[in-house]
Amino acid sequence: MLKDPEQRYRAVAARDSRFDGQFILAVRTTGIYCRPSCPASTPKRRNVEFFATAAAAQIAGYRACRRCLPDAVPGSPEWNLRADLAGRAMRLISDGVVERDGVTGLARRLGYSERHLTRVLTTELGAGPLALARAHRAHSARLLIETTTLSVADIAFAAGFASVRQFNDTIRTVFATTPTQLRMAAKRSARRSQPTPGRVTLRLAVREPFDAAGVLGFLAARAVPGLESASADGYARTLRLANGPATASMRQGAGHVECTLRLTDMRDLGSAVSRLRRLLDLDADPLAIDEILGADPALADSVARTPGIRVPGSVDGVETVVRALLGQQVSIAAARTAAQRLTDALGERLTTPDGDLTTLFPTAEAIAEHAGEVLAGPTRRTQTIRAVCEAIATGDLDLHVGVDADTLRTRLQTFTGIGPWTAGYVSMRLLGDPDVLLPQDIAQRNGAAALGLPATAEALADHGRSWQPWRSYAGMHLWRAATAAGNAP
């Protein structure tokens, strides 16, 4: 990520789309802020200032450019790289915590006072939690305006605004236009598809190159019927959201991911989009990752063959932990079968199925109470799953994107039956931790051997230090190599 203003200005002059979402360009003479790749004429350096977030630019009095739509870009990869308070807070704000629980709830999840949280965010990002959440609400509102026929009042409350007046004022402040004018402009530019009640179709921006086939293939290989559905060119699944269940269907487009959401409650739009972006790792910085990994001669060919490799994320902490435990020391097929047995027995059925999508993954409470009746296999594994789910159900174990990675790994390993592999795997997928290598994993060691790398756990871990801070992505290359060599479980 570029920090130096002069380097940022050179990126703007080159209209370099690699840095879209990593910083905001604001032009004093026009009063607008843009993404770095905005096609407008490059402003003079003396008329430009830079911000870390759109919210900071809005506080400074700038409005969003209607030409380049700076809110419709990949998010900054910095929030996954940063394990500090600001990074963890940004992940929770993106998930809609402020809209649901207020700043008080955000601070409580992070373990700090509201005053300290506001001070840190203002210092680090140029805006406090309320302003950052307002920018998030404005983005959700624009999506609803452009992709649905909901009334202005319905959109206002669905996007998390307290009143229609606050909604109108925010849209005018951020976009220098009215909701009606935004909808008319979207209709003229043919960005809006034919809407269906409860459905939203949108494009998820992606930072290229993007190994869509790899990440979708990873999810497809583990797809549980009823919970998930996979095809040659796409992936779909159910989602458990704050205000009701939802389904999401995704397929690769040209420079984006086509996504169709069916929501029970439109208030969940922002949270759903945020979770799907994490699931597909759309905010990664592939060029920075490939530069580091490609410098290792042993990985260079793999990086060249698969540019823009991604680390699949998570849409639900309970599901991620339980499926990781089910996958310990068994094949992918066996883990999928166990997850299907659990889902079929304890998962909640959708009132209105969406094609092959019929079921939500079970809650922690249901698993804690009934796992022993459903799961086959080692008794110790079932006991571990029940103990973890009991801790989640009682609030003794936090599983959300604002948890500190080291804290989560340490806490998970206090449970009998959870070791470094499971704790690291959960951290990588749930939190988007980019720097997790799993040298205990037999498939990663097999992949290392296939690439001519050290194949013992200790030697692989030692060699992997050169891949920091992108060891999670190196691990994906190792898994890929093991599969190609026929040595994946």
C-alpha positions as CSV (number, residue, x, y, z in Angstrom):
1,M,0.0,0.0,0.0
2,L,1.3,3.4,-1.0
3,K,1.7,5.9,1.9
4,D,3.9,8.6,0.4
5,P,1.7,11.4,-1.2
6,E,4.1,11.8,-4.2
7,Q,3.8,8.1,-5.0
8,R,0.1,8.3,-4.7
9,Y,0.0,11.2,-7.1
10,R,2.0,9.3,-9.6
11,A,-0.4,6.4,-9.3
12,V,-3.3,8.9,-10.0
13,A,-1.5,10.3,-13.0
14,A,-1.1,6.8,-14.4
15,R,-4.8,6.0,-13.6
16,D,-3.5,2.9,-11.9
17,S,-6.5,0.8,-10.9
18,R,-4.3,-1.4,-8.6
19,F,-4.7,1.2,-5.9
20,D,-8.5,1.7,-6.2
21,G,-9.9,1.3,-2.7
22,Q,-6.5,1.7,-1.0
23,F,-6.7,5.5,-0.8
24,I,-9.0,8.4,-1.8
25,L,-8.0,11.3,-4.0
26,A,-9.7,14.6,-3.3
27,V,-9.6,17.7,-5.6
28,R,-9.8,21.0,-3.8
29,T,-10.9,23.0,-6.9
30,T,-13.9,20.8,-7.7
31,G,-14.8,19.6,-4.2
32,I,-15.0,16.0,-5.2
33,Y,-13.2,12.8,-4.3
34,C,-12.3,10.0,-6.6
35,R,-10.7,6.6,-6.9
36,P,-7.1,6.7,-8.2
37,S,-8.1,5.4,-11.6
38,C,-10.7,8.0,-12.3
39,P,-10.8,8.8,-16.0
40,A,-11.1,12.5,-15.5
41,S,-8.2,14.8,-16.3
42,T,-5.4,14.5,-13.8
43,P,-5.6,17.5,-11.4
44,K,-2.5,19.6,-10.6
45,R,-0.6,18.3,-7.6
46,R,-1.2,21.5,-5.6
47,N,-4.9,21.0,-5.8
48,V,-4.9,17.4,-4.5
49,E,-5.0,15.8,-1.1
50,F,-5.3,12.2,0.0
51,F,-7.5,10.4,2.5
52,A,-7.4,6.9,3.9
53,T,-11.2,6.5,3.7
54,A,-14.2,8.0,1.9
55,A,-15.6,8.9,5.3
56,A,-12.6,11.2,6.0
57,A,-13.0,12.9,2.6
58,Q,-16.7,13.4,3.4
59,I,-15.9,15.0,6.7
60,A,-13.5,17.3,4.9
61,G,-16.4,18.5,2.8
62,Y,-15.9,16.5,-0.4
63,R,-18.6,14.7,-2.4
64,A,-18.2,11.4,-4.3
65,C,-17.4,11.6,-8.0
66,R,-20.4,10.4,-10.0
67,R,-18.2,9.4,-12.9
68,C,-15.8,7.0,-11.2
69,L,-18.1,6.0,-8.3
70,P,-15.3,5.7,-5.7
71,D,-17.4,3.7,-3.3
72,A,-17.9,0.9,-5.9
73,V,-14.3,-0.4,-5.7
74,P,-12.6,-3.3,-3.9
75,G,-11.9,-2.6,-0.3
76,S,-8.5,-1.9,1.1
77,P,-6.4,-5.1,1.8
78,E,-5.0,-3.2,4.7
79,W,-7.9,-4.2,7.0
80,N,-6.8,-7.8,6.8
81,L,-3.1,-7.0,7.1
82,R,-3.7,-4.9,10.1
83,A,-4.4,-6.7,13.4
84,D,-4.6,-3.5,15.3
85,L,-7.8,-1.8,16.7
86,A,-8.4,0.3,13.6
87,G,-8.2,-2.7,11.2
88,R,-10.5,-4.9,13.4
89,A,-13.0,-2.0,13.8
90,M,-13.1,-1.5,10.0
91,R,-14.0,-5.1,9.5
92,L,-16.9,-4.9,12.0
93,I,-18.1,-1.6,10.6
94,S,-18.2,-3.2,7.1
95,D,-20.3,-6.0,8.6
96,G,-22.9,-3.6,9.8
97,V,-22.3,-3.7,13.5
98,V,-22.8,0.0,14.1
99,E,-26.2,-0.1,12.3
100,R,-27.3,-3.1,14.4
101,D,-25.7,-2.3,17.8
102,G,-24.5,1.3,17.6
103,V,-21.0,2.5,18.5
104,T,-21.6,1.1,22.0
105,G,-21.9,-2.4,20.6
106,L,-18.9,-1.9,18.4
107,A,-16.7,-0.8,21.3
108,R,-18.0,-3.7,23.4
109,R,-17.0,-6.3,20.8
110,L,-13.6,-4.8,20.5
111,G,-13.1,-4.5,24.2
112,Y,-12.4,-0.7,24.4
113,S,-14.3,2.3,25.5
114,E,-16.3,4.4,23.0
115,R,-14.0,7.3,23.6
116,H,-10.8,5.5,23.0
117,L,-12.2,3.8,19.9
118,T,-13.3,7.1,18.4
119,R,-9.9,8.7,19.2
120,V,-8.0,5.9,17.6
121,L,-10.1,5.7,14.4
122,T,-10.1,9.5,14.0
123,T,-6.3,9.5,14.4
124,E,-5.7,6.5,12.1
125,L,-8.4,6.9,9.5
126,G,-9.5,10.5,9.7
127,A,-13.0,9.7,10.8
128,G,-14.8,8.3,13.8
129,P,-17.0,5.2,13.9
130,L,-20.2,7.1,13.1
131,A,-18.8,8.8,10.1
132,L,-17.3,5.5,8.8
133,A,-20.6,3.8,9.3
134,R,-22.4,6.6,7.5
135,A,-20.1,6.1,4.4
136,H,-21.0,2.4,4.6
137,R,-24.7,3.2,4.7
138,A,-24.4,5.6,1.8
139,H,-22.9,2.8,-0.3
140,S,-25.6,0.3,0.6
141,A,-28.2,3.0,-0.2
142,R,-26.8,3.6,-3.6
143,L,-26.9,-0.1,-4.4
144,L,-30.5,-0.3,-3.4
145,I,-31.4,2.8,-5.3
146,E,-29.8,1.5,-8.5
147,T,-30.8,-2.2,-8.3
148,T,-34.3,-2.3,-6.8
149,T,-37.6,-0.6,-7.1
150,L,-38.0,0.0,-3.4
151,S,-39.4,3.3,-2.3
152,V,-37.2,6.0,-0.9
153,A,-38.6,5.4,2.6
154,D,-38.0,1.7,2.4
155,I,-34.4,2.2,1.1
156,A,-33.7,4.7,3.9
157,F,-34.5,2.3,6.7
158,A,-33.1,-0.8,4.9
159,A,-29.7,1.0,4.6
160,G,-29.7,1.8,8.3
161,F,-30.7,5.4,8.4
162,A,-32.8,6.7,11.3
163,S,-35.1,8.8,9.1
164,V,-35.9,9.6,5.5
165,R,-34.7,13.1,6.1
166,Q,-31.3,11.9,7.3
167,F,-31.1,9.6,4.3
168,N,-31.9,12.4,1.8
169,D,-29.4,14.7,3.5
170,T,-26.6,12.0,3.4
171,I,-27.2,11.2,-0.3
172,R,-27.1,14.9,-1.2
173,T,-23.9,15.4,0.9
174,V,-22.1,12.3,-0.4
175,F,-23.2,12.2,-4.0
176,A,-24.4,15.8,-4.6
177,T,-27.7,14.6,-6.0
178,T,-31.0,13.2,-4.9
179,P,-32.1,9.6,-4.6
180,T,-34.5,10.0,-7.5
181,Q,-31.7,11.5,-9.7
182,L,-29.4,8.6,-8.8
183,R,-32.1,6.1,-9.8
184,M,-32.8,7.8,-13.1
185,A,-29.0,8.0,-13.9
186,A,-28.7,4.2,-13.2
187,K,-31.6,3.5,-15.5
188,R,-30.2,5.5,-18.3
189,S,-26.8,3.8,-18.1
190,A,-28.5,0.3,-18.0
191,R,-26.7,-0.6,-14.7
192,R,-30.0,-1.8,-13.3
193,S,-31.4,-5.2,-14.0
194,Q,-35.1,-6.1,-13.9
195,P,-35.8,-6.3,-10.2
196,T,-37.7,-9.1,-8.4
197,P,-39.1,-8.5,-4.9
198,G,-36.5,-9.4,-2.3
199,R,-33.7,-9.9,-4.8
200,V,-30.8,-7.6,-5.5
201,T,-28.4,-8.2,-8.4
202,L,-25.1,-6.3,-8.3
203,R,-21.5,-6.5,-9.4
204,L,-18.8,-7.1,-6.8
205,A,-15.7,-5.2,-7.8
206,V,-12.5,-7.2,-7.8
207,R,-8.8,-6.3,-7.8
208,E,-7.2,-8.2,-10.8
209,P,-5.7,-10.6,-11.6
210,F,-8.3,-12.8,-9.9
211,D,-8.1,-16.6,-9.8
212,A,-11.9,-17.1,-9.8
213,A,-11.7,-20.7,-10.9
214,G,-9.5,-21.5,-8.0
215,V,-11.5,-20.0,-5.2
216,L,-14.8,-21.2,-6.7
217,G,-13.3,-24.6,-7.2
218,F,-12.2,-24.8,-3.6
219,L,-15.7,-23.9,-2.4
220,A,-17.3,-26.3,-4.9
221,A,-15.2,-29.3,-3.7
222,R,-16.4,-28.8,-0.2
223,A,-20.0,-27.8,-1.0
224,V,-22.7,-29.4,1.2
225,P,-26.0,-30.0,-0.8
226,G,-28.9,-27.9,0.5
227,L,-26.5,-25.4,2.2
228,E,-24.4,-24.8,-1.0
229,S,-24.7,-25.4,-4.7
230,A,-21.8,-25.4,-7.2
231,S,-21.8,-25.5,-11.0
232,A,-19.1,-25.2,-13.7
233,D,-19.2,-21.4,-13.6
234,G,-20.6,-20.4,-10.3
235,Y,-21.3,-21.0,-6.6
236,A,-24.3,-20.3,-4.4
237,R,-25.1,-20.7,-0.7
238,T,-27.4,-19.8,2.1
239,L,-26.6,-17.1,4.6
240,R,-27.6,-16.6,8.2
241,L,-27.9,-12.8,8.6
242,A,-28.9,-10.6,11.5
243,N,-32.5,-10.0,10.3
244,G,-33.3,-13.2,8.5
245,P,-31.9,-15.9,6.2
246,A,-30.7,-15.1,2.7
247,T,-29.3,-16.8,-0.4
248,A,-26.4,-15.7,-2.7
249,S,-25.5,-16.8,-6.1
250,M,-22.2,-15.8,-7.7
251,R,-20.4,-16.3,-10.9
252,Q,-17.4,-14.7,-12.6
253,G,-17.9,-11.7,-14.8
254,A,-15.5,-9.5,-16.8
255,G,-13.5,-7.7,-14.1
256,H,-16.1,-8.4,-11.4
257,V,-18.2,-11.0,-9.8
258,E,-21.9,-11.2,-10.7
259,C,-23.9,-11.6,-7.5
260,T,-27.6,-12.1,-7.0
261,L,-28.9,-11.9,-3.4
262,R,-32.3,-12.9,-2.1
263,L,-32.8,-11.2,1.2
264,T,-35.5,-11.6,3.8
265,D,-34.8,-8.1,5.0
266,M,-33.0,-5.4,3.0
267,R,-31.3,-4.1,6.1
268,D,-28.9,-7.1,5.7
269,L,-27.6,-6.0,2.2
270,G,-24.4,-4.3,3.4
271,S,-23.6,-7.2,5.8
272,A,-24.2,-9.8,3.0
273,V,-22.0,-8.0,0.5
274,S,-19.2,-7.6,3.1
275,R,-19.3,-11.3,3.9
276,L,-19.4,-12.4,0.3
277,R,-16.4,-10.2,-0.4
278,R,-14.5,-11.9,2.4
279,L,-15.6,-15.3,1.2
280,L,-14.1,-14.8,-2.2
281,D,-11.2,-12.6,-0.9
282,L,-12.0,-9.9,-3.3
283,D,-10.1,-7.2,-1.5
284,A,-6.7,-8.9,-1.7
285,D,-3.8,-7.1,-3.4
286,P,-2.7,-9.8,-5.9
287,L,0.2,-7.9,-7.4
288,A,1.8,-7.3,-4.1
289,I,1.2,-11.0,-3.1
290,D,2.5,-12.4,-6.4
291,E,5.6,-10.2,-6.3
292,I,6.7,-11.6,-3.0
293,L,5.8,-15.2,-3.7
294,G,7.1,-15.2,-7.3
295,A,10.5,-14.1,-6.0
296,D,11.0,-17.6,-4.6
297,P,12.3,-19.8,-7.4
298,A,10.3,-22.8,-6.1
299,L,7.0,-20.9,-6.3
300,A,7.7,-18.8,-9.4
301,D,6.2,-21.2,-11.9
302,S,3.1,-21.8,-9.8
303,V,2.6,-18.0,-9.4
304,A,3.0,-17.5,-13.1
305,R,0.5,-20.2,-13.9
306,T,-2.0,-19.0,-11.3
307,P,-1.8,-15.2,-10.9
308,G,-4.1,-13.6,-8.4
309,I,-4.6,-16.7,-6.3
310,R,-7.1,-16.2,-3.4
311,V,-7.6,-17.5,0.1
312,P,-11.3,-18.5,0.5
313,G,-12.9,-16.8,3.5
314,S,-15.9,-17.3,5.6
315,V,-19.5,-16.1,6.0
316,D,-20.2,-17.6,9.4
317,G,-17.8,-18.2,12.3
318,V,-19.7,-21.2,13.7
319,E,-19.8,-23.0,10.4
320,T,-16.1,-22.3,9.8
321,V,-15.0,-23.7,13.2
322,V,-17.2,-26.8,13.1
323,R,-16.3,-27.7,9.6
324,A,-12.6,-27.2,10.4
325,L,-13.0,-29.7,13.3
326,L,-14.9,-32.1,11.1
327,G,-12.0,-31.9,8.6
328,Q,-9.3,-32.8,11.0
329,Q,-7.2,-35.7,9.7
330,V,-9.8,-36.9,7.2
331,S,-10.3,-36.4,3.4
332,I,-12.3,-33.5,2.0
333,A,-15.0,-35.9,0.9
334,A,-15.3,-37.4,4.4
335,A,-15.5,-33.9,6.0
336,R,-18.2,-32.9,3.5
337,T,-20.2,-36.0,4.3
338,A,-20.0,-35.2,8.1
339,A,-21.0,-31.6,7.5
340,Q,-23.9,-32.7,5.4
341,R,-25.1,-35.2,8.0
342,L,-25.0,-32.4,10.6
343,T,-26.8,-29.9,8.3
344,D,-29.5,-32.3,7.3
345,A,-30.3,-33.2,10.9
346,L,-29.9,-29.9,12.7
347,G,-30.0,-27.1,10.0
348,E,-33.0,-24.8,9.7
349,R,-35.0,-25.1,6.5
350,L,-35.7,-22.1,4.5
351,T,-39.4,-21.1,4.4
352,T,-39.0,-20.5,0.7
353,P,-36.2,-22.6,-0.9
354,D,-34.1,-20.9,-3.6
355,G,-33.5,-23.7,-6.2
356,D,-31.2,-26.2,-4.6
357,L,-30.6,-24.0,-1.6
358,T,-32.9,-25.2,1.2
359,T,-31.1,-25.2,4.5
360,L,-29.1,-23.0,6.9
361,F,-26.0,-24.3,8.8
362,P,-27.0,-25.3,12.3
363,T,-26.7,-22.8,15.2
364,A,-24.1,-23.3,17.9
365,E,-26.9,-24.0,20.4
366,A,-28.4,-26.8,18.2
367,I,-25.0,-28.4,17.7
368,A,-24.1,-28.2,21.4
369,E,-27.3,-29.9,22.3
370,H,-27.6,-32.6,19.6
371,A,-24.2,-33.2,18.0
372,G,-23.7,-36.4,20.0
373,E,-26.9,-37.8,18.5
374,V,-25.9,-37.0,14.9
375,L,-22.2,-37.2,14.4
376,A,-20.4,-40.5,13.8
377,G,-16.6,-40.9,14.2
378,P,-14.3,-40.3,17.1
379,T,-16.0,-39.5,20.4
380,R,-13.3,-37.1,21.3
381,R,-13.9,-35.0,18.1
382,T,-17.7,-34.9,18.9
383,Q,-16.9,-33.8,22.5
384,T,-14.6,-31.0,21.2
385,I,-17.3,-29.8,18.8
386,R,-19.9,-29.7,21.5
387,A,-17.6,-27.9,23.9
388,V,-16.7,-25.2,21.4
389,C,-20.3,-24.7,20.4
390,E,-21.4,-24.4,24.1
391,A,-18.7,-21.7,24.5
392,I,-20.0,-19.9,21.5
393,A,-23.6,-20.2,22.6
394,T,-22.9,-18.8,26.1
395,G,-20.7,-16.0,24.7
396,D,-17.5,-17.4,26.2
397,L,-15.9,-17.7,22.8
398,D,-16.2,-14.7,20.3
399,L,-16.2,-15.6,16.6
400,H,-16.4,-12.4,14.6
401,V,-14.2,-10.5,12.2
402,G,-13.2,-8.0,14.9
403,V,-11.4,-10.6,17.1
404,D,-7.6,-10.3,17.3
405,A,-6.0,-13.2,15.4
406,D,-3.5,-14.1,18.1
407,T,-6.2,-14.0,20.8
408,L,-8.5,-16.3,18.7
409,R,-5.8,-18.9,18.0
410,T,-4.7,-19.0,21.7
411,R,-8.3,-19.3,22.9
412,L,-9.2,-22.0,20.4
413,Q,-6.2,-24.1,21.5
414,T,-7.5,-24.1,25.1
415,F,-10.1,-26.7,24.0
416,T,-9.0,-30.3,24.1
417,G,-8.7,-31.6,20.6
418,I,-7.7,-28.2,18.9
419,G,-4.1,-27.8,17.9
420,P,-2.2,-25.3,15.8
421,W,-3.5,-26.6,12.5
422,T,-7.2,-26.0,13.3
423,A,-6.6,-22.7,15.1
424,G,-4.5,-21.4,12.2
425,Y,-7.0,-22.6,9.6
426,V,-9.9,-20.8,11.4
427,S,-7.9,-17.6,11.7
428,M,-7.0,-17.7,8.0
429,R,-10.5,-18.2,6.8
430,L,-12.6,-16.4,9.4
431,L,-10.4,-13.3,9.9
432,G,-8.8,-13.2,6.4
433,D,-5.4,-13.5,8.1
434,P,-3.0,-13.3,5.1
435,D,0.0,-14.7,6.9
436,V,-0.8,-18.2,8.1
437,L,1.2,-21.2,7.0
438,L,0.1,-24.7,8.1
439,P,3.3,-26.8,8.1
440,Q,1.5,-29.5,10.1
441,D,-0.9,-30.0,7.1
442,I,0.0,-33.2,5.2
443,A,-1.3,-31.8,1.9
444,Q,0.8,-28.6,2.2
445,R,3.8,-30.7,2.9
446,N,3.0,-32.9,-0.1
447,G,2.6,-29.8,-2.2
448,A,6.0,-28.5,-0.9
449,A,7.6,-31.7,-1.9
450,A,6.1,-31.6,-5.4
451,L,7.6,-28.1,-5.8
452,G,11.0,-29.0,-4.5
453,L,10.6,-27.3,-1.2
454,P,11.4,-28.7,2.2
455,A,8.7,-31.2,3.1
456,T,9.2,-31.5,6.9
457,A,7.0,-29.3,9.1
458,E,10.0,-27.6,10.8
459,A,11.9,-27.0,7.6
460,L,8.9,-25.8,5.7
461,A,8.0,-23.3,8.4
462,D,11.6,-22.0,8.4
463,H,11.6,-21.6,4.6
464,G,8.1,-20.0,4.7
465,R,9.4,-17.0,6.6
466,S,10.5,-15.6,3.3
467,W,6.9,-15.5,2.2
468,Q,5.8,-13.1,4.9
469,P,3.3,-11.4,5.1
470,W,1.6,-13.6,2.5
471,R,2.1,-17.1,3.8
472,S,-1.7,-17.9,3.6
473,Y,-1.4,-17.4,-0.2
474,A,1.7,-19.5,-0.4
475,G,-0.2,-22.3,1.4
476,M,-2.8,-22.1,-1.4
477,H,-0.1,-22.7,-4.0
478,L,1.1,-25.7,-1.9
479,W,-2.4,-27.2,-1.8
480,R,-2.8,-26.6,-5.5
481,A,0.5,-28.4,-6.2
482,A,-0.5,-31.3,-4.0
483,T,-3.8,-31.7,-5.9
484,A,-2.0,-31.5,-9.2
485,A,0.4,-34.3,-8.1
486,G,-2.5,-36.4,-6.8
487,N,-1.3,-36.1,-3.2
488,A,-4.2,-34.1,-1.7
489,P,-6.4,-35.9,0.9
